Amino acid sequence: MTTTISDSQPTQLHSGFPTELPADITFIIFSYLDQQDCLNCMAVCRAWYDIVPHCAQLAWESVRFHPRDFAAHHQRREKCLGSHVKTVVLDSFLEQQLYDMMQQLLDWGCAEIHSLEITNSSTAMDQDMFLRQLESLSAKMKQLKVTKHNSNIPLLHILGACPRLTHFTFQPTIQSYTTHAMYDQEPVTARMLSPTIQFSTVQYLFLDALMDKQQRLEPVLRRCPNLRYLVCLKSTACTSIRHQTNAVPICSYTTTTVHLDELLYWCPRIVHFEANCGYRILDKCYDGWPVEEAATEETGLRSILVCEEHGVDRIAPHLIRNQHSLRELSLGEHELFPRNLINWSPIFGILYLNNLQTLVCDMIHFDTASMVTLLNHCPVLHTLIVETAELVVEQSQLKQLDIKPHLRTFHGFYLFDRDPCTLLLVKHFPGLERLILWDNVLDLSKTLRYLPEVKHMELHNIRYIGQGQDDPMSFYESKLESIQMGNATYAPMLWIATIPTLERISIAVDEYLCAGQVDNLCHFARLLAGTVVEELELLFVARVPFAALQALGDLPLLKRVVVTGPQRNRNSRMDMDKSGLVQMLRSSTSMVHVSCNKMVVTDGLKVYSPDEVVSVINSELPWYTVSINQYDSAKASYSIRITRK
């Protein structure tokens, strides 16, 4: 229903099916409505106005408010709210608007909220008002998220104001880091907090802010004896802060996070510790937190995700002590501190991680023998991520690696840029389903032969060896469904175009080596006829001729095409043949979306303006809609988006 109706209460009494059907049938029918359908149905008549809010309460368990919603007096929406509202998101409110909105929720009877998220807001001017309103809403609140926040918040008082809270997230915006030590102190409030208060219900803390350990983190953690999961200061946020022009002098923060020995003393039930780590490797997450119940009695750390800033002398004892309980381990170099080449080889050589499922080694130092030993001591490893520029691979040591039948995901960064050892490694991963390689040497045909189960590949800055035709059957026996290639030449592109199982292809071509090779692009498009490709993305292409577009139009399953012009030369653009574009759209029976960026449509020497392109599509292909998303008059280039009606 899309009829435009006023917000006023309807006066007509309608004798429709709600009054004629049994109450339980009416309830079931209206329970399928979404929020907008509810508002529309309530405007039909007075009977529906009264019945719908009672029948469709499930649709209003989760609501999101924006200032534009708050400004409009919507009587029907207000009637749909009440104690059944459990999840609320308040987005982009100014400070006073935020407090007014929180009060409005109480006035509407939303007093049993279980989860509240406040995003893109600020509470800098009146922290006491924020605490009062929060406390009024906290009777049954278990989850509180304050994200993309533009000011500091009183952590201790917030936890004290929400006595049932189990999950708490604080994630300020990068732009809010305007002064050094901004988050080192609790904001001043008029409230008093008992020195003996305990936050015994808190089990999950996500504190992604640069704050001092002793002044901010320690007072919170000492009061959370039942804490199970702690995530603080992801390195991705820190890196962004460091690159700002008004960067905070982070080098003075030598104690930005707690150490494991202190944390385990304060929070003996902790199972997940993540600090200064860029990888989020939790398999089961709910709004950024694991779904599993924290009440499990399993002891020992299951996840350690830290960087070298903590010190190997502090990390290693906990790795050894928890080696049989660990499920996830991430060790990384901290980008905010001077590089310290800690040698992890002795530690790797003595660990027996029987239950480890995910291992991340991010720019840390170790030798081949120790890594092989560690992997051999991880019998159920599922995900392996290794990034290093220091490792000198020893082929003789790689041969000692056991077969890893459970490994499903492997990310390799800068591992084998000098020696072709990739095959020697991946042949030990026969069950691999996801392979991501950066700056490596690779024989694509043999890799697919050794990895019969692989379904997704990402290959960036790869030096391809072999012709790819010595064993063509390896392509036809492959189960590969999607591939992403960066800085690719046409030789490997032509190889992958013969893989019949491919559904999704994304290729960023090498602009210099592929310049002028129009025939190869046409050949690539024709070869795709032997695949089941549904999505195709070609980046940094200089020219798309008629033959290539015609071949794409003949693909029976192709639904989405994205083509982008050259990137390195700012004044360059992509030329797309007008007749070929029309032919592709006309002949395709499956095409749903076409997006072309940094391009011009041409027909011989004629260059079409954006308005002319729109006119051509509208007149010759009326079942499509076309829009010009961006026009650069200086380069005479534009971006177009074409979708099937």
N, C-alpha and C positions, 0 to 999 in steps of 0.2 A: 504493500500500500504506500502510495506516494502523494496522496491528496494533501494539499496545503490547507491547514486549519488553524484556527486561533487557539491561544493558550487558555482561553476562558473555559469554565466548566460548562459542558453541554446541558441544555435545558429540555431537549426532547426525550421522552421516555420511549425507548424502542422495544418492541415485543418480539425480538429475534430469537435465534436458537438458544442463547444462554438461559432464557426463562422457560424454554420448552423442553430442553434436554435434562436428564438427571444431572445433579450437581457434580458427581464424580467425572462424568464424561466432559462436561464443560471445563472442569479443572484441567483435565488432560489436554484438551485442545489448546487452551490458552497457555499452558505450560511450555509449549513449543515456540512461543514468540521470543524474539530478541528485544533489546531495549527500544529501538526505534519503532518496531512493530507495536510494542505495548503503547507507546505514546500516540501512535496513529489510531489504534483501535479504541483507545479511551476517549477519543474525540467523536466517536460515532453517535453515542447516545449516553444518557445518564446511567442506564443499567450497566453498560460496558465500562463506563468510567469507574463504577464501584467494584465491578467483578474482577477486571483485569489485574489490578495491583495485588489482589489476594491470590490469584491463580498463577501469576508469573513471577513469584518472589525469587525463584532460582535464577532468573535472568538478571536480577539486580543484586546478587551476592557480591559481585565484583563491579566497582564503578570507578571511573576516572573523571576528574574535574580539572577544567582549565578556566582561567579568568573569564573567557568569553561565555562559559556556561554559568559562572557565578553572577555575571552582570545581568543576564537575562532572567526575568522572573518566570519560571516554568512551573505552573501549578500542577500539571499532570506528572511531571518528573518527581516533584516533591512528594506526591501521594504514593509513588512507587517505592520510596525509601522508608527505612525503618530498622528495627532490630535485626532483620534478616541480612543486612549488609555486613559482609565479613571482610572484604578486601577493598581498600581505598587508595587511590593514587591522586595526589595533589600536585599539579604540574604548572610551573612557571608563574607562581603567585608572587606579587610584591609582598613585603613583610606584613604590613597591616592587613592586606587582603588575605594572607595566609591565616592569620589569627581569626579574622572574621569567618573564614570558610570553616575552620575547625569548630567554631561556636555554632555555625549553621548546621553542621553535622549533628551536633547534640540536639539542636532544636528540632531536627527532622527525626529524632529518635534513634539515630545510628550510634547506640551506646555499647554495642557488642562487637566492635571491630576487632578482628583477629590479626590483620596485617595492614600496616599503614606505610606508604612510601611518600616521601616529600622530595621532589626533584626540581632542580632549576629555581631554587628559592634562596632566601637569606633570612637569618634571625639575628643580625648584628645589633639592632637598635634596642630590642627589649627581650632579653633572654628570659626574664621572669615571666612575662606574658606567654612566651612559648612553652615554658615548663607548666604553667597553670593549665593551659589548653590541652597540652599533651596528657597531663595527669587526669583530666576529666574524661579523656577518651580511652584510658588505659585499663579499664576494668577487666577486659578479657584479651588485651592485646598481647600477642606472642611474638610478632615480627615487626620490626621497625627499620626502615631503610631511609637514610638521609643521603641522597646522591646528587651529584653535580651541584653541590652546595657552594654558596659564595661567601661563607663566613665561618668562623669558629663556632663550636657548640660545646656546652658543658657536659662532657661525657658522664661523669660521676652522677650529676643531678638527673640526667636523662634516665640512666639505669635505675636510679632511686625512685623516679616518678612512675616507673612502669614495673610493678612488682611481679608480674607474670611473664615478663619478657624472656624469650629463649634465644631469639635471633636479633642481632643488631649489626647494622652496616652504616659506616660513615665514609663517604667518598666525596671530598671537595673537588671543585673544578681546578684545572691547572692554572687558570687565570687568577685564582684566589691567592696563589702564593706570591704575594706582593712584597712582603717584608720578611727579613730573616727572623727565625724563631717565632713565626706567626702562630703556630699551633703548640708551642711548648708549655703554655699556661692555660688553665681552665678560665673561661670567661667569667667575669665578675657577676655574681648574682646575689640577691638579698636572702637567699635560702640558706639554711644551715643543714649540714649533713652529718649524721651521727658517725663518729670515728669508728664505731664497731659494726656498721651496717655491712651486710653481706648480700651479694647478688647471686643467690644460690640457684636460681632458675636459669641463668644465662649459660647457654651451651655453645653458641656460635658467635664469634666476633670477627668482623671484617673492618679493619681500620686502615684505610688506604690514604693516610695522610702523613706528611713528614713531621714527626713530633719527637720530642726528647723522651728517652726511655724512662729515666728516673722520675721526671716530673709529670708525665702524662700516662704512659703505659703501665708502669709498675703499680700506681695506686688503683687502677682498674683491675689488673690481673690478680692482685692480692685479695680482691673481694669476690673472685669468681672461682670458688673451689670445685665446681662441677663443669667447668669449661671443657669442651671436647674438641672444638675446631677454632683455630686462630689463624687468620690471614692478615698480614699487615705490610703495608708499603710495597706494592708491586713495583718491580723495576721499570716497567713500561711507563708508569707515571713519573718516576724519578728521572728517567731519560728525557722526557718531555720538559720537565722543569729545568734540567741542566741546559737545554738548548735555547731557553728563552733569552732574549736580549737583556732583561733585568733579572738574570738568574740569581737565585738564592745561593749564597756561599755554602754549598752542601758539604764541602770537605771538612767542615768543623763538626759534622754529625758523625762521630765515631761510635755512638751508642744509640743509633736510631731504632734498634729492635732489641728485644730481650734475648738472652741466651737460653739454650735448652735446659741447662741445669737449673737455672733460676725458675724458668717456666714450669718445669716438672715439680719443683718444690711447692710453688703456689697453686698449681693446677694439676694435681696428680692423676686426673682422669683424662688428660689431653691425649688425643689420638692423631690429630692433624695439625702440623705446624708449617706455615708458609710465610716466608719473610724475604723481601727484596728479590723476588723471583718472578721472571717474566712469563713462565709457562703455567697455564691453568690446566691441569690434567685430571681433574675429577671426572670420572665417568658418569656418575649419577648426580645431577645437580637440580636443585629447585631454587630458582631465583638466585643462582650463584652459590647455593649451599647444597650439600649432599642430602639425598632423600632419606637415607637410612636413619633409623631411630638412634638417637644418641644414648638411649638408656641401655644399650647392649653392655654386657659385663666383660666383653673382651678387653684384655689389658695389653699394654705396650703400644708404642707409636706405630701407626699404620702409614703415615705420610710425613716425609720430611722434604721440604722444598726450600732450600736456603742457598746463600751465596758464600763465597770465600771470606767475606767481611767478618763472618762469625768466628773464623779461625779453625783450622783443621784439628787443633788440639782440643777444641770444645765440641766439634761435630763428631769426630771419629769415635769417641767412647760411646756415644748414643747410637751410632750405626752398628757398632759391635753388640751393644746390649740389646738392641731391638731387631737384630738381623733376621730373626725368625718370624717377626710380626709385620715387618715392613711390606706394604703393597706398592707404594710409590716413593721414588727417590729422585730428587732433582738437585744437582750441584752445579752452581754457575759462578762465573766471574762477575763481580759487582762493578758495573760501569761507572759508579759514582766515586770509586776509590782507586788510587794508583794500582796498576797491575802488579800482582804479587804471584809469581810463578810457584805456587805450592805444588809439590809432587804428590799426587794421589796414588801413585803406583803401589807403595807398600800397603796402604789401606785396602785397595782393590784386591790385592792378592790374598787377603785373609778373611774376606767376607763370604758368608754362605747365606744368600738371600733366597731361601727356599720358596717363599710366597710372593716374591716381588713380581709385579705385573707391568710396571712402567718405570723406565730408567731414562733420565735426561742428564747428559754431560755437556754443559754449555760453556765452551771456551775455557775449560780447565785442562791442566797438564797431567798426562799419564803416558805410559808407553804401550805398545801393542800387546806385549805379553801379559801385562796386568789386566788389560781390558778383556782379552780372551779368557783369562782365568775367571774374571768376574762374571762374564756371560755364561761360562760353563757352570758357574755356581748359582745361576738363576734359571731353574728348569721350567718355570711356567711363565716366562717373560712374554708379555703381549705387545708392548710398545717400546721401541728403542729410538731415542733421539740423540745424535752425537754431532756436535759442532766444535771443530778445533782447527786451528791454523798451525799448530805446533807439532802435530803427530807425524812422525816418520814411519810409515807403514812397513812392517817386515812381513813379506809374503810367507816365509817359513813359519812364523808364529800364527798367521791366519789359518794355516792348514790344521792347527791344533784345535780349532773351534768345533764344538759339538753341533750337531744338527739341532735347530731350534724349531720344533714343529708347532709350537703355540704362538710364535711371533706373527702378528698380523699387520703391524705398522712399523716402518723404518724411515726415519728422516736422517739423511747424511749430508752434512755441510762441510765443504772444503776438505774432504777426506783424501781423495785420490786424484789430485790435480796433476800429479807427476807420473804416477805409475798406474797402469790399468788393473787395479786390484778389486774393482767393483764386483766383477763376476765371481772372484774368489770368495768374496764375502756373502753376496746374496744367494749363492748356491746352497748356503747353509740355512736359508730361510724358505723352505719349500711351500709353506702355508701362507706366505705374505699376501696381503690383500691391498695394502696401500704403500706406495714407494714414493718418497720425495727426495730428490738429489739436487744439490747446488754445487757448481764448480767441480765436477767430476769427469772422469773419462768413462765412456759407456759404449758397449756393443749392444744396440737395442734388440736385435734379433735373438742373440744368445741369452740376454736378460729375460726375455719373455719365455724362452724355452725352459730356463731354470725356475721361473716363477709362474707356474701354470694357473695359480689361483688369484693372481693380482687383478684387481678391478679398477684401481685408480693410480695414476702416475702423474707426478709433477717433476719436470726436468727443466732446470734453469742454468744457463751458461755451461752447457754440456759440450764436451769435445767428443763427437761421435767417431767411433772407429768401426771397421768392417763395412761391407757394402750392404748388409741387410738382406741379401738375396742368396746367401749360401745355404740358408735353411728356411725357405719361405713358408713351410708348413708350420713353423713355430708361431707365425702370425695367425694362421687360420685356426689353430688349436687354442688360441688365447681366449681368456674370459674378460679381457680389458673392456671396461665400460666408459671410462672417462680419462682424458689426458690433458694436461696443461703444460705447454712448452714455452720457455722464455729464450729470447735471443737465438731463435732457430733459423736454420737455412732450409732451402727447399728439399735437400736430399732426405733428411729424416722426416720431413712432412710427407713426402711421397711414400716413405715406408709405412708410416702409421695409417695412411689413407687406405691401405689394403687390409686393415684389421676389421673383420666383418661385424664384430660385436660392439664397436664403438657407438656410444649414444651422445656423448658430450665432448666437444673438442674446443680448446682454447689455445691459440698460438700467437705469441708475440714474435714477429719475424725480425731477423737482423736487417736493419734498414740499409746498411752499406752493402752487405754481401748479396742481398736479394733485390737490390735496385735494378729495375729494367728487366727482370726475369718474368715477364708477363706470361709467356708460354707455360712456364712451370706452374703458375697459379691456376691456369686453365686446366692443366693436366691433373693437378691436385683435386680440383673440383669434380672432374670427371671420375676419378678413382673412387670418390666417396659414394658412387652409385652402388658399390658393393657392401656398404655399411648400413647400419640402422640409425644413423646420426639424427638426433632431434634438435640439438643446440650446437651452433657453430659461432665461434668468436675469433676474428682475425684482427690483430692489432698492428699498427704502424705500417700499413699497406699504402703504397704510393699510387697504385692504379688498379681498378677492378674492371676488366674488359667485358664485352658482351658475352663471349663464350663461357667465361667463368660464371656469370650470373645466370645464364641459360641452364648450365649444368646444375646449379644449385636449385633452380626452380623445378627440375625433374626429380629431385630427391623426394620419395613418397612420404617420408616421416618427418622431414625438417620443419620445425615449428618456430625456431627463434634464430635470428642472424644479427650479429653485432660486428660492425666493421669500423675501424678507427684509422685515421690518417697518420702520417709520419709525426714523430715526436721530437727528434733531435734538432731538426731545422725548424725554427719557429715560424718561418715564412713559407714553409711548404704546406701542401694540402693533398688530399686524395682526390683523384679524378674517377668518377663512377659513370659508366656508360648509361645514358638515359634509356635507350631501347632495351638494353639488357635488364635494367631495373624493372621496367614495365613488364618485360617478358617473364622474369622470375616470379613476380607477383601474380601475373595472369595465369601462368601454367601450374603454379603450386596449389595443391588442394589441402595442404596441411599448415601453411604458413600463418602464424598468429602475430608475430612481432618482428619488425626490422628496425634496427637503430644504426645510423651512420653518422660518425662524428668527424669534424675537421675535414670536410669534403666539399666538392662541388659536383653537380650533375652536368655532364657534357654530352654533346652529340656532334662528333666531328670537331669542328673548330668553334662551335657554338657553346657558350657557357650559360646555363640556366640560372636565373635568379631564384631566391627562395619562393617568391610568389608564383613564379612560373612552374616550379616543381609542384607546389600545392595544386595549382590549376590542372596540371597534367594528370596527377593521381586522382583528383576528384572527378575529372571528366572521363578518363579511360578505365578507372578501377573504383567505381562507386562503393564497392563493398569494403573498402579500406578507409580509415581516417588518417590524415597526415598532419603533423604539426612541426613547426620550426622551433627547436628548443634554444638554439644559440646562433647568433649571426655576428661574424667578425668582419666588419666592413674593410678594415685595413688589409686583410688577407683575402677578402672576397670569398671566404669559406663559411660554411654553416653546418649545423647538425640537425638532422631530421629524424623523426620517429613516426613509424608507420605501423598501425595496428588494424587487425581485422575487426570489423564491426560485430 
